[in-house]
């Protein structure tokens, strides 16, 4: 956020807090510095600012200027709704809250985190941990990345207590399956994001990795339509599921000579000439340039597909089909 915009928003909040009655948009334009004179330009900027304040958690009220005339609309921020009751936080507790907000600064929860910090500071609580600025300059400030498209809608579904539907490609399957879930929570474990809850189709608790969700996550129920069991421990559910013994698979790979050393070190079969589909037409064209056929064990299809795809055209998956399809999807995504 630019300095000019920050000053304008702060001035707008102060203006709306300083009045007991509703102010019209024109009165706000005259009282708050930074708004353009042109009516249309002011209208667009004011609409954006109103949305920005609401996203920060500031209770912007809209009401009629006259009890008998509901056409004239005004705005204000009620001080009682804006101010927090007295809070008593120990210095270490305030520091943890500030650290948590900084962790989410670049993720979907950035707006909620910024709003929480704004309210804490309005209550006179310093959320900066001693020495934090020094840590930031040294480049060790923590961050949580949420690159999966499914994170946003799933987090909203957990927050609003509503069910969702999505297509999920489980490990070992070549085609995604439709799932309907009552989500209880979204958890990060070992750098991966998971959602846990009750699978309505199977009437059982299930865990889904967000990176395996394909397409859009859609809401299938109204807010407040699901109930999370009081004894539900989402972290423990995900930990138990993730700690279960992984099923071992074997991949048959065709690798160009002089390439794929990150795969060759785990190979369990001696090199040979390719004789199965999936090898480029020119792979057999010269006896001096053969491809090697190797079998490599793996347990996680998604992670192994990422690794194989990183070698580009130097590695071709001959078997199994679900791994081959997963690698092709990743390569097509890079091209797109």
C-alpha positions as CSV (number, residue, x, y, z in Angstrom):
1,X,0.0,0.0,0.0
2,X,1.4,3.4,-1.0
3,X,2.0,6.1,1.5
4,X,-0.6,8.4,-0.1
5,X,-3.3,5.7,0.1
6,X,-2.4,4.8,3.7
7,X,-2.7,8.5,4.7
8,X,-6.1,8.8,2.9
9,X,-7.5,5.7,4.6
10,X,-6.3,6.8,8.0
11,X,-7.9,10.2,7.5
12,X,-11.1,8.5,6.4
13,X,-11.2,6.4,9.5
14,X,-10.5,9.4,11.8
15,X,-13.2,11.4,10.0
16,X,-15.8,8.6,10.3
17,X,-14.9,8.0,14.0
18,X,-15.2,11.7,14.8
19,X,-18.9,12.0,14.0
20,X,-22.0,10.8,15.7
21,X,-24.2,11.2,12.6
22,X,-23.9,9.8,9.1
23,X,-21.8,11.8,6.6
24,X,-22.6,11.9,3.0
25,X,-20.1,11.0,0.3
26,X,-19.8,14.7,-0.6
27,X,-19.1,15.7,3.0
28,X,-16.4,13.0,3.2
29,X,-14.8,14.2,-0.1
30,X,-14.5,17.7,1.3
31,X,-13.2,16.6,4.7
32,X,-10.7,13.9,3.7
33,X,-7.6,15.0,1.8
34,X,-6.5,13.0,-1.2
35,X,-9.8,12.5,-3.1
36,X,-10.1,13.9,-6.6
37,X,-12.4,16.7,-7.5
38,X,-14.0,14.9,-10.5
39,X,-17.3,13.1,-9.3
40,X,-16.7,9.9,-11.2
41,X,-13.1,9.5,-10.2
42,X,-14.1,10.2,-6.5
43,X,-16.9,7.7,-6.7
44,X,-14.6,4.9,-7.9
45,X,-11.9,5.7,-5.4
46,X,-14.3,6.0,-2.5
47,X,-15.9,2.6,-3.4
48,X,-12.5,1.0,-3.3
49,X,-11.7,2.6,0.0
50,X,-14.9,1.4,1.6
51,X,-14.2,-2.2,0.5
52,X,-10.6,-1.8,1.8
53,X,-11.8,-0.7,5.3
54,X,-14.3,-3.6,5.5
55,X,-11.6,-6.1,4.5
56,X,-9.4,-4.7,7.4
57,X,-12.3,-5.4,9.8
58,X,-13.3,-1.8,10.4
59,X,-17.1,-1.7,11.0
60,X,-18.2,0.8,8.4
61,X,-21.9,1.6,8.8
62,X,-24.3,2.8,6.1
63,X,-27.5,4.5,7.1
64,X,-30.1,7.0,6.2
65,X,-29.5,10.7,7.0
66,X,-33.2,11.3,7.8
67,X,-35.7,9.0,9.4
68,X,-38.3,10.2,6.9
69,X,-36.1,10.1,3.8
70,X,-34.3,6.9,3.1
71,X,-32.8,8.0,-0.2
72,X,-29.9,10.1,1.2
73,X,-27.2,7.6,2.4
74,X,-24.4,8.4,4.8
75,X,-21.5,6.6,6.4
76,X,-19.9,6.4,9.9
77,X,-17.8,4.2,12.1
78,X,-19.3,3.6,15.5
79,X,-16.7,4.0,18.1
80,X,-18.0,1.2,20.4
81,X,-17.9,-1.3,17.5
82,X,-14.4,-0.2,16.5
83,X,-12.7,-0.2,19.8
84,X,-11.7,-3.4,21.6
85,X,-12.5,-4.0,25.2
86,X,-9.6,-3.8,27.6
87,X,-7.1,-6.5,26.7
88,X,-4.4,-7.9,29.0
89,X,-1.6,-9.6,27.1
90,X,1.8,-10.6,28.3
91,X,4.7,-9.3,26.2
92,X,5.4,-12.8,24.9
93,X,1.7,-13.3,24.0
94,X,1.7,-10.0,22.0
95,X,4.9,-11.0,20.3
96,X,3.5,-14.3,19.2
97,X,0.4,-12.6,17.7
98,X,2.6,-10.1,15.8
99,X,4.8,-13.0,14.5
100,X,1.8,-14.9,13.4
101,X,0.5,-11.9,11.4
102,X,3.8,-11.4,9.7
103,X,3.9,-15.1,8.7
104,X,0.7,-14.7,6.8
105,X,1.6,-11.4,5.2
106,X,1.8,-12.8,1.7
107,X,-0.9,-15.4,1.9
108,X,-4.7,-15.6,1.7
109,X,-5.0,-14.7,5.4
110,X,-3.1,-11.4,4.9
111,X,-6.2,-9.3,5.1
112,X,-7.4,-11.0,8.3
113,X,-4.0,-10.7,9.9
114,X,-3.6,-7.0,9.0
115,X,-7.1,-6.4,10.5
116,X,-6.2,-8.2,13.7
117,X,-2.9,-6.2,14.1
118,X,-4.8,-2.9,13.4
119,X,-7.3,-3.7,16.2
120,X,-4.6,-4.7,18.6
121,X,-2.6,-1.5,18.0
122,X,-5.8,0.5,18.4
123,X,-6.1,-1.0,21.8
124,X,-2.6,0.2,22.7
125,X,-0.9,-3.2,22.5
126,X,2.5,-3.3,20.9
127,X,2.7,-6.5,18.8
128,X,6.3,-6.1,17.7
129,X,8.7,-8.6,19.2
130,X,11.9,-7.1,20.6
131,X,14.6,-7.6,18.0
132,X,12.2,-8.5,15.2
133,X,13.4,-5.7,13.0
134,X,17.0,-7.0,13.3
135,X,15.7,-10.5,12.4
136,X,13.9,-9.2,9.3
137,X,17.1,-7.4,8.1
138,X,19.0,-10.7,8.5
139,X,16.4,-12.4,6.2
140,X,15.0,-15.0,8.6
141,X,11.5,-13.7,9.0
142,X,9.2,-16.7,8.6
143,X,6.7,-17.0,5.7
144,X,3.9,-19.5,5.0
145,X,3.3,-20.2,1.3
146,X,-0.1,-21.1,-0.1
147,X,0.3,-21.7,-3.8
148,X,-2.5,-24.3,-4.1
149,X,-5.6,-22.8,-5.7
150,X,-7.8,-24.9,-3.4
151,X,-6.5,-23.2,-0.2
152,X,-8.6,-20.1,-0.4
153,X,-12.1,-21.7,-0.9
154,X,-11.3,-24.5,1.6
155,X,-10.2,-22.0,4.3
156,X,-13.4,-20.0,3.7
157,X,-15.4,-23.2,4.0
158,X,-13.8,-24.1,7.3
159,X,-14.4,-20.6,8.6
160,X,-18.0,-20.5,7.5
161,X,-18.8,-24.2,8.4
162,X,-20.1,-25.2,5.0
163,X,-19.6,-28.3,2.9
164,X,-17.6,-28.4,-0.4
165,X,-17.3,-30.5,-3.5
166,X,-14.2,-31.1,-5.6
167,X,-12.4,-33.5,-7.9
168,X,-9.6,-35.5,-6.3
169,X,-7.0,-37.6,-7.9
170,X,-5.8,-40.1,-5.3
171,X,-2.4,-41.7,-5.4
172,X,-2.4,-44.6,-7.9
173,X,-5.5,-43.5,-9.8
174,X,-5.4,-42.1,-13.3
175,X,-8.8,-40.3,-13.1
176,X,-10.0,-37.9,-10.4
177,X,-13.1,-38.7,-8.4
178,X,-15.8,-36.4,-7.2
179,X,-15.8,-35.9,-3.4
180,X,-18.1,-34.0,-1.0
181,X,-16.5,-33.0,2.2
182,X,-17.5,-31.4,5.5
183,X,-14.1,-29.7,6.2
184,X,-12.9,-29.4,9.8
185,X,-9.6,-27.7,9.2
186,X,-6.7,-27.0,6.8
187,X,-3.3,-28.0,8.1
188,X,0.3,-27.7,6.9
189,X,2.5,-30.7,7.6
190,X,6.1,-31.0,6.3
191,X,5.5,-28.2,3.7
192,X,2.3,-29.7,2.3
193,X,-1.3,-28.6,2.8
194,X,-4.0,-30.9,3.8
195,X,-7.8,-30.6,4.5
196,X,-9.5,-33.1,6.9
197,X,-13.1,-33.7,7.6
198,X,-16.1,-36.0,7.0
199,X,-16.4,-37.5,3.6
200,X,-20.1,-37.6,3.0
201,X,-19.9,-40.2,0.2
202,X,-18.0,-42.6,2.4
203,X,-19.4,-41.5,5.7
204,X,-16.0,-41.5,7.3
205,X,-13.2,-39.1,8.3
206,X,-10.8,-38.5,5.4
207,X,-7.7,-36.4,4.7
208,X,-7.0,-34.8,1.2
209,X,-3.8,-33.3,0.0
210,X,-4.6,-29.9,-1.6
211,X,-2.1,-30.4,-4.4
212,X,-4.2,-33.4,-5.6
213,X,-7.4,-31.4,-5.9
214,X,-8.1,-30.7,-9.6
215,X,-10.3,-27.9,-10.8
216,X,-12.5,-25.6,-8.6
217,X,-13.6,-26.2,-5.1
218,X,-17.3,-25.4,-4.9
219,X,-19.5,-24.7,-1.9
220,X,-22.3,-27.2,-1.6
221,X,-24.1,-25.9,1.5
222,X,-25.0,-22.7,3.2
223,X,-22.8,-21.2,6.0
224,X,-23.3,-22.8,9.3
225,X,-24.7,-26.0,7.8
226,X,-22.1,-28.4,9.2
227,X,-21.0,-29.1,12.8
228,X,-17.4,-30.0,13.7
229,X,-17.2,-32.6,16.5
230,X,-16.0,-30.9,19.7
231,X,-13.2,-33.6,20.1
232,X,-12.0,-33.3,16.5
233,X,-8.2,-32.8,16.4
234,X,-7.4,-32.0,12.8
235,X,-3.6,-31.9,13.3
236,X,-3.7,-35.4,14.9
237,X,-5.9,-36.7,12.1
238,X,-3.5,-35.5,9.4
239,X,-0.4,-36.7,11.4
240,X,-1.8,-40.2,11.7
241,X,-2.8,-40.3,8.0
242,X,0.6,-39.0,6.9
243,X,2.5,-41.3,9.2
244,X,0.9,-44.4,7.9
245,X,3.3,-46.7,6.0
246,X,3.5,-45.6,2.4
247,X,2.7,-48.0,-0.4
248,X,5.7,-48.8,-2.5
249,X,5.5,-48.5,-6.3
250,X,7.9,-49.2,-9.1
251,X,8.4,-47.0,-12.2
252,X,9.8,-48.0,-15.5
253,X,11.7,-45.1,-16.9
254,X,13.5,-44.5,-20.2
255,X,16.5,-42.2,-19.6
256,X,18.9,-40.6,-22.1
257,X,22.6,-41.5,-21.7
258,X,24.4,-38.9,-19.6
259,X,21.1,-37.6,-18.0
260,X,18.9,-38.4,-15.1
261,X,21.6,-39.0,-12.5
262,X,19.2,-38.0,-9.7
263,X,17.1,-41.0,-10.8
264,X,19.8,-43.4,-11.6
265,X,21.2,-43.5,-8.1
266,X,17.9,-45.1,-6.9
267,X,17.6,-47.5,-9.9
268,X,17.1,-51.2,-9.1
269,X,17.6,-52.6,-12.7
270,X,20.6,-52.6,-15.1
271,X,20.5,-50.4,-18.2
272,X,19.0,-51.8,-21.3
273,X,17.6,-50.9,-24.7
274,X,14.0,-49.6,-24.8
275,X,11.4,-52.0,-26.3
276,X,8.1,-50.5,-25.0
277,X,5.8,-47.6,-26.0
278,X,6.5,-44.2,-24.8
279,X,10.0,-43.7,-26.2
280,X,10.7,-41.0,-28.9
281,X,10.8,-42.3,-32.5
282,X,14.5,-41.4,-32.8
283,X,15.6,-43.2,-29.7
284,X,16.6,-46.4,-31.6
285,X,17.8,-44.5,-34.7
286,X,21.5,-44.9,-33.7
287,X,23.1,-47.8,-31.9
288,X,25.6,-45.3,-30.5
289,X,22.9,-43.3,-28.8
290,X,20.7,-45.8,-26.9
291,X,18.2,-45.0,-24.2
292,X,18.6,-46.7,-20.8
293,X,15.6,-48.6,-19.3
294,X,15.6,-48.4,-15.5
295,X,13.2,-49.3,-12.7
296,X,13.0,-46.9,-9.9
297,X,11.0,-47.4,-6.6
298,X,8.8,-44.6,-5.3
299,X,6.0,-44.1,-2.7
300,X,4.4,-40.7,-3.5
301,X,3.1,-40.3,-7.0
302,X,2.7,-36.6,-6.9
303,X,6.1,-35.9,-5.5
304,X,7.8,-38.4,-7.8
305,X,6.0,-36.9,-10.8
306,X,7.4,-33.5,-9.9
307,X,10.9,-35.0,-9.7
308,X,10.6,-36.8,-13.0
309,X,9.1,-33.8,-14.8
310,X,12.1,-31.7,-13.8
311,X,14.3,-33.7,-16.2
312,X,12.1,-32.6,-19.2
313,X,12.7,-34.5,-22.4
314,X,15.5,-36.6,-21.0
315,X,13.2,-38.9,-19.1
316,X,10.1,-40.8,-20.4
317,X,7.8,-42.8,-18.1
318,X,6.8,-46.1,-19.6
319,X,4.9,-47.5,-16.6
320,X,2.7,-47.1,-14.5
321,X,0.1,-45.2,-16.5
322,X,-1.0,-42.9,-13.5
323,X,2.6,-41.7,-13.1
324,X,3.0,-41.2,-16.8
325,X,-0.2,-39.1,-16.9
326,X,0.9,-37.1,-13.8
327,X,4.2,-36.2,-15.5
328,X,2.5,-35.3,-18.8
329,X,0.1,-32.9,-16.9
330,X,3.0,-31.2,-15.3
331,X,4.9,-30.7,-18.5
332,X,1.7,-29.4,-20.2
333,X,1.3,-27.0,-17.4
334,X,4.8,-25.6,-17.9
335,X,4.1,-25.2,-21.6
336,X,0.8,-23.4,-20.9
